[in-house]
Amino acid sequence: MLITQLALVSETHLITPSQLNRVAAALQKQAMRDFSPIWKIPASVDAFDNLDDVPVGYWPMIVKDDINQEGAAGVHLDNNGQPFSLIEYSDSWSLTASHEMLEMLGDPGGNRLVAGKSLKPDQGVVEYLVEVADPSEAPENGYTINGLLMSDFFTPSFYDPVAAPGVRYSFTGKLDGPRKILPGGYISWHDPVSDHWWQQVWFGTDEPEFVDLGRLTARAGSLRSAIDSRTGTISRIARSGPRSDRFAAARSLTAAAKQSTASRASGWRSRIDRLQVDPVIEGTWEDAE
């Protein structure tokens, strides 16, 4: 079985090596424990000090202070068609990194389309862009791993034609039916009749709204990077994360988790010190040749 190997790299002085390793460990747990059993896509996540250390074959996830160019954040393809992601730093950058990792694993090329009945009543069958974290991308729909805030993601059942009892539509269970979105999320599709791209968005309104993005006449990268650029996905997550109640709760949990890990580390150090002073005889052997 092929394993997708991801490299988490920081190009900002705001992230310490310890923080980078902690987020990488949380992403690894999310990839293997949560995402892989549902999507059947095994992956590993490793932290590296800089891009020069990333081995060949890894897909890099690069954290930067600010993505100056509009639309630069998100998943892109290099000259060989291999994906990489740019992550805008914020206090809740683990949420953005999780979002990008999930979308890169779910559709590395960023061009996968799934046919289904349109959410817009006057349209027929359309082509939905596979963006596994967008419909429930708001921080309030996330969950914590090792005290760090991670993104929710939908399951393959998200594209089912009708809702069915007992079906899991997103990892957290926040999505309760196929092709639904939550406040702070969105979904994108292409209408083959008009050749227009459409979205249903739920940003600061009482109910979801339909948005006509028009025809996509030219693009430099994937469909997802073009859509993310138009919608401002990554910058929006970076801004909204630190302001959310969910992030505040995660910060409290992180502090408690650090107390636990510090206590455990102290116990390990004491044990090592005792072993050095009074070595333990691990076994007694006789009649050896």
N, C-alpha and C positions, 0 to 999 in steps of 0.2 A: 504494500500500500504506500503510495506516495504521500509524503507529509509536506505541507506548505510551511516554509520557514520564514518567519518574519523577524526583522531587526528593528528594535526601538532605539533611536539615536537622538540625542539632544544637541541642538546648536544654539542654545541659550544659556547664559550664565545663571539664570534664575532657577535652574533645576540642578540639584546636587546629585552626585553619583548614587547616593543612598535612595533618594526619591525616584530616580530613574529605575533602579533595580526593583523597588517596591511596586511601581506601576507595571513594569514588565511581568512580575510574578502574578499580579492580579489579572493581567491580560491573558497570560498563559493559562490560568485556571479557568477563565471565562471561555477561552477557545477550546480547551480540552474537555472540561466538565460540562459546560452548558451548550455551546454551539455545535461541537462535533457530533454528539449523539443525535441531535435533531436534524442537522443538515448533511451528516456523513462526510464531513470535510475535516480531517485531522490537521492540526497545525501546531507549531511551536513558536514561542516568542522569546527572544533573547535581547538583553540590553548591551549596547556597545558604546564606548567612549566617544567615538567619532566615526564618520563615514569611511575613513581609510581602513578601519578595522573590520568592516562588514564583509564576510566571506562572499565569494561568488555564489549566486543562486538564491540568496536571501532577498526578500522584498522589503525595502526600507520604509519605516514610518518615522518621519523627521519632524521634530518639534522645533519651532522657531519663535522668536519673540513676537514677530508681527509678519503677516503675509501682506506685503505692501501692495502687490498687484491685485486688483480686483479679480476675484474668481480663481486666484492661484491655489487657494487651499482646497483640500479634497484629494481624491484618488486620481492619479494621472498614469500615463504610460511612457516608458523611456523609449529610446531609439530602437530597441529590439522588441517593443511591444510588451515589456514586463511592467507590472504595476508598481507604483510607489505612492506614498501619501505624504502630504504636507499638513502639519497639525499646528494650529495657532495656539500659542501659549495663553493660558489664563489660570487662575487659582484652581479651577476645576478641569485642568487639562486632561486628567484621566478619563473623563466623560467623552471628550472629543477624540482621544486616542482610541477608546473603545468603539465609538461610532465608526471611525475610519477603518479599524481592523475588521469589524463585522461586515462592512460593505465590501471591503477588498476580498475577504474570504468568500462571501456570498456570490459575488460576480466580479472576478479579477479584471476582466476586460472593460467592465462598465457599460456594456452594450446589450445585455440580455433583456429580451422582451417576452412577455407572457400574454397570450390572448385571453380576453375575458369581456363580459358585458360591461359597458361603460357605466360609471357612476352618474353621468349626466343623462337625464331622461330622454333627451332628443337625439342621442347617439346610439349606435348599435354596438357591434363588437369592436373593441379597440386593443391596442398593444400597450400593456403596462410595463414600465421600466422597473427592473428588479432592484430595489433599494431597501435592504432588509431592516434598516434602522430608522428610516424617515417617518413612517406613519405615527410612531410613538417616541419621537426623538427628544421630546422635552425632558428636562432634568427630573421633573416630578414623576416620570414614568420609569426612571432608572432604578437600579438596586446596587447594593454594596458588596464588594468582594475584598476581604482583608482590610475593611474600613475605608475603601476607596470607591467612589461613585462610578458605576459602569452603565452603559446604555442598554435599554431593552432592544429586542429584535423580534421580527415576526418569523413564523414557521412556514414551511411549504404549504400548509393548509390555508394560508392567507389568500391564496388565489382560487380556492374552491368556489364553485358556482353558487352554492347556497350554504347558509349556516346550518350546523348540525349540533345537537346536544353532546356535551362531553369532549368536544374538539378543542385543542389548544391552538390559539391563533398567534400568540406571542409568548415569549419566555416567561414574563411576569404574570401573564394572564390579563393584563390591562386591556388588550384588544379582545372584544367579545364576539367578533364576527369577521367574515372575509371582506377584504378591501375597505376596511374602516380606518379612520384616522382619529387621533385624540387631539385635544387642544395643544397647540405648539408643534403639530406635525403636519405632514402633507404627503400626497401621492401624485405621481406623474404618469401620463400616458400619451400615446400618439393616436390620433384619429386618422385612419387611412383614407377616409372619404374626403375630408378637407385638407389633409396633410398638415394639420395644425397640431402642436403640442399643447396639452391641457394639464392643469393641476387642480386638485381640490386641496385647499389650504385652510388652516385653522389658526390664524395668528391674531390674537387680540379681539376676536369677535365672539358673539354669543353662539353662532352656528358656523359650520364650515362654508366656505365660499368657492365658487368655480372661477378659475383664472385662465384666460386664453393667452398662451405664450406666443402664438403665431407659428409660422413655418421656420424651421431650423434650416437656414440656407447654406451655412458654412460652419465648420467647427475644426479646431486644431487637434482635439483629443477625443475622448470617449463621449458617449451620450450623457453619462452621469456627470462628468466634469462640466459639460455645457449646461446641464440643468442646475447643478450645484452653484455654478457661477451666477446664473440668472436669479436663483432663489437666495443666494447668500447663506447657504446652509452652515458651513463651518464657523464663519464669523458670528452667526446668530447663536450657535451652541456655546461658543467661547464667551459671549456676552451674557447669556441667560444663566449659565451654570452657576457662577458665583453668587447670583442674586436669589437663587431658589432655596426654598425651605428644605428640599431634599439634600442639597449640598451642605447646608448648615447642620443637618442631622448626621450626615456622613462625617463632617469634621469632628463632631463630638465622639462618634464611634471610632474614628481614627486615633483620637487621643487615648481612649480607653484601650484600644488594641495595642498602642505603643507601650502603655504601662504593662500590659500582659507580656509582650515580647521582651521588654527590658527586664522584667522579673525572671523570665525563663532564661535569658542570656546570663543574668547574674548567677543563676543556679548552675548553668553549664561551666562558668568560669570557676566557681567554687569547687565543683567536682574535679575539674582539670587540675586546680591547685593541689587538692588533696592527693590526687594520683601521682603528682610529681614529688610530693613530700613522702608519701607512704604508698609506693607502687603496689598494685593488686596482683597477686599471682593468679593468672587466668586459668592455669591448669598444671597438674603435676604429671610428669611422664616417666615411665620406667621401661627398661629393657629395649631402649632404642638402638638401632644399628647405625 
